[in-house]
Amino acid sequence: MTDHQITLLAAALSAGAPMLAVVVGILVNNSQIGSIREDIREIRRDLKDLVAKVGAMDVELGKLMDKVK
């Protein structure tokens, strides 16, 4: 391998390694964002369930208040 080829290989590696690190970082961040989105969806489902339960309690409390009157 000539000095010129070694220089070209070194240049390719010095440019390629950071680009590879950036691509890997993007992929990792994308998977983390997907996980965060799923967590948010789960929280929203839990909140909807909680609101429905509070609504049912409100209806039952209204019935009890009507009986008391």
Buried (B, 14 or more C-beta within 10 A) or exposed (E): EEEEEEEEEEEEEEEEEEEEEEEEEEEEEEEEEEEEEEEEEEEEEEEEEEEEEEEEEEEEEEEEEEEEE
